[in-house]
Amino acid sequence: MKAGTTTLHNLLSQHSQITMSHVNGYKSMKELDYFLQDRGRSYDRYFRKGPPEGTWTLEASPSYSKNYLENGCAERIAALKKQKKLVYILRDPIDRIDSQMSHNVSRGRTLPEPRALRVYSNTSRYWSHIQRFDAAGLSDSLLLLDFDDLCQDPVGTARKVQEFVGLGLEDPADVRVHNSRRTAGRVLTEEQERSYWARVRPDVRALAVSGRFPAAQKWLDTWSAKFGRSSPRRRSPE
């Protein structure tokens, strides 16, 4: 959530071998959330007349990465008897929380502080989310993308996903940013940043040590420097 999924969805939806979800003949929102629960309808039923032969279906459901909502989501995806690829965009965890809070404030939605601390920090615990998909046997089907790369080079990021899926390379014509921030300035206070960092730091450290996402070390260094904590680095093989 608040890591560019709407923008990436738009970039990928322009590819000739990708079909988007539909409900009753009309385009649905990008977030099907199909795998959050057992459904009585086939996955293909959410795509008008079924996906054309030789195409990939596309949905973008950030809730799949939320531990408190997952309810067997990773296992349902793994059980789907089709080829599948998952793309997970990771953003600086504190910046993501600030953006999510700004998004909610701009829409008149707020959470009481104890719940906000729990919900927002859980959504930024990327390593715990990745481990769920690894445990379901999906590690080889999972591509981790950097939000900063998407912002700086949307076409290059789209091509990276196309290569990962095995599609022919097609540059999207519409590269507009979607669902961008509506409020100016930082929402989080420094004290709130400190509290959220204390919550997510062990997860960021584990992600950095894993070596699977290099930007995690940068986040660890940046926020540890600000709040006076060391940031152990991943050991190189001897």
C-alpha positions in Angstrom: 0.0 0.0 0.0 1.3 3.4 -1.1 4.2 1.9 -2.9 3.3 2.5 -6.6 1.0 -0.5 -7.2 -1.6 1.6 -9.1 1.1 3.1 -11.3 2.7 -0.2 -12.0 -0.7 -1.8 -12.7 -1.3 0.9 -15.4 2.1 0.4 -16.9 1.7 -3.4 -17.2 -2.0 -3.2 -18.4 -0.9 -1.6 -21.6 1.0 -4.8 -22.7 -0.7 -6.7 -25.6 -0.3 -10.0 -23.8 -1.9 -8.9 -20.5 -5.6 -8.8 -19.7 -7.1 -7.0 -16.7 -9.9 -8.2 -14.4 -13.5 -7.4 -15.2 -16.8 -7.9 -13.3 -20.1 -8.2 -15.2 -18.5 -6.8 -18.3 -16.9 -3.7 -16.7 -13.4 -3.1 -15.6 -13.1 -3.7 -11.8 -10.8 -1.9 -9.5 -7.3 -3.3 -9.7 -7.6 -5.0 -6.3 -9.5 -8.3 -6.7 -8.4 -9.6 -3.3 -9.5 -13.0 -4.7 -7.0 -15.1 -2.7 -7.9 -13.6 0.7 -10.6 -16.2 1.1 -12.0 -19.4 -0.5 -14.1 -18.4 -3.4 -17.0 -20.3 -5.0 -16.2 -18.9 -8.4 -13.2 -19.8 -10.6 -10.5 -17.2 -10.8 -11.0 -16.9 -14.6 -14.6 -15.8 -14.0 -13.3 -12.5 -12.9 -11.9 -11.8 -16.4 -14.5 -11.1 -19.1 -15.2 -14.2 -21.3 -12.1 -15.8 -19.7 -8.5 -14.7 -20.5 -7.7 -15.0 -24.2 -5.3 -17.8 -25.1 -1.7 -16.9 -24.6 -2.3 -14.0 -22.3 -1.5 -13.3 -18.7 -4.1 -12.0 -16.2 -3.3 -9.0 -14.1 -4.4 -7.9 -10.7 -2.8 -5.7 -8.1 -3.9 -6.5 -4.5 -1.7 -4.9 -1.8 -3.7 -6.8 0.9 -2.0 -10.0 -0.1 1.1 -8.7 1.7 -0.7 -7.8 5.0 -0.1 -10.4 7.6 -3.2 -9.6 9.6 -5.4 -10.1 6.4 -3.6 -13.0 4.7 -5.6 -15.9 6.0 -3.9 -18.5 3.9 -3.5 -16.2 0.9 0.0 -17.4 -0.1 -1.1 -21.1 0.0 -4.1 -20.3 -2.2 -2.0 -18.6 -4.8 0.5 -21.5 -4.7 -2.4 -24.0 -5.2 -3.6 -22.2 -8.3 -3.0 -24.7 -11.2 -1.6 -22.1 -13.5 1.7 -20.4 -14.0 1.9 -17.4 -11.7 4.3 -14.6 -11.0 4.2 -12.2 -8.1 5.6 -8.7 -8.0 6.2 -7.0 -4.7 7.2 -3.3 -4.6 9.1 -2.3 -1.5 9.4 1.3 -0.3 11.4 2.9 2.5 9.3 1.6 5.4 9.0 4.9 7.2 8.3 6.9 4.1 5.6 4.3 3.2 3.9 4.8 6.6 4.0 8.5 6.2 2.4 8.3 2.7 -0.3 5.9 4.0 -1.1 8.2 6.8 -1.2 11.2 4.5 -3.5 9.2 2.1 -5.9 8.4 5.0 -5.9 11.9 6.4 -6.7 13.4 3.0 -9.8 11.1 2.9 -10.9 11.9 6.4 -9.8 8.5 7.8 -7.8 8.2 11.0 -6.8 5.3 13.3 -6.4 5.6 17.1 -2.7 5.7 17.9 -2.3 2.2 19.5 -4.0 0.6 16.5 -2.3 2.9 14.0 1.2 1.9 15.3 0.3 -1.8 14.9 -1.4 -1.6 11.5 1.0 0.8 9.8 4.2 -0.9 11.1 2.9 -4.4 10.2 2.3 -3.3 6.6 6.0 -2.2 6.4 7.4 -5.5 7.7 8.4 -6.7 4.3 10.6 -9.6 5.3 7.8 -11.2 7.3 5.6 -11.0 4.2 8.3 -12.4 1.9 8.8 -15.3 4.3 5.1 -16.3 4.0 5.4 -16.6 0.3 8.7 -18.4 0.6 7.1 -20.9 2.9 4.3 -21.5 0.3 7.0 -22.4 -2.3 6.7 -19.2 -4.2 10.2 -17.8 -3.8 11.1 -18.4 -7.4 7.9 -16.8 -8.6 8.5 -13.6 -6.6 10.1 -10.4 -8.0 11.1 -7.7 -5.5 11.0 -4.2 -7.0 12.4 -0.9 -5.5 9.8 1.9 -5.3 12.6 4.4 -6.1 13.4 2.6 -9.3 9.7 2.7 -10.3 9.7 6.5 -9.7 12.9 7.2 -11.5 12.5 4.8 -14.5 8.9 3.6 -14.9 9.5 2.2 -18.4 12.6 0.3 -17.3 10.7 -1.1 -14.3 7.9 -2.3 -16.6 10.4 -4.0 -18.9 12.0 -5.7 -15.9 8.6 -7.2 -15.0 8.0 -8.2 -18.6 11.3 -10.0 -18.7 10.5 -11.7 -15.4 7.2 -13.0 -16.7 8.6 -14.0 -20.0 6.7 -11.5 -22.2 7.9 -9.7 -25.3 9.2 -6.3 -24.4 6.8 -3.5 -25.0 7.3 0.1 -23.7 4.1 1.6 -22.2 3.0 4.8 -23.7 1.2 6.2 -20.7 3.7 6.6 -17.8 1.7 8.9 -15.6 1.9 8.6 -11.9 -1.4 7.3 -10.4 -2.9 7.8 -7.0 -0.2 10.3 -6.0 0.0 12.1 -2.7 -2.6 14.8 -2.1 -1.2 16.6 0.9 2.1 18.5 1.1 4.7 18.1 3.8 5.5 15.3 6.3 2.7 13.9 8.4 4.8 11.9 10.8 6.5 13.7 13.7 10.1 12.8 14.6 8.8 11.0 17.7 6.4 9.0 15.6 9.2 8.1 13.2 11.2 6.9 16.1 8.4 4.7 17.4 7.7 3.2 14.0 11.3 2.6 13.3 11.7 0.7 16.6 8.8 -1.5 15.4 10.1 -2.3 11.9 13.9 -2.2 12.4 14.3 -5.9 13.2 12.4 -6.8 10.1 14.5 -4.4 7.9 17.6 -5.7 9.4 16.6 -9.3 8.6 15.8 -8.3 5.0 19.2 -6.6 4.7 21.0 -9.6 6.1 19.2 -11.9 3.7 20.9 -10.1 0.7 17.7 -10.3 -1.3 17.0 -6.6 -1.5 20.0 -4.3 -1.4 18.0 -1.1 -0.7 17.2 -2.5 2.7 20.7 -1.8 3.9 20.4 1.8 2.8 17.2 2.1 4.9 18.9 0.5 7.8 21.8 2.9 7.6 19.6 6.0 7.1 17.2 5.4 10.0 19.8 3.9 12.3 22.0 7.0 11.8 19.1 9.3 12.6 18.1 7.5 15.8 21.5 6.4 17.0 21.4 2.6 16.4 24.1 0.5 14.7 23.3 -1.4 11.5 25.1 -4.7 11.2 25.8 -5.6 7.6 25.4 -9.0 5.8 28.5 -11.1 6.1 30.3 -11.9 2.9 31.1 -15.6 2.2 34.6 -16.4 3.4 
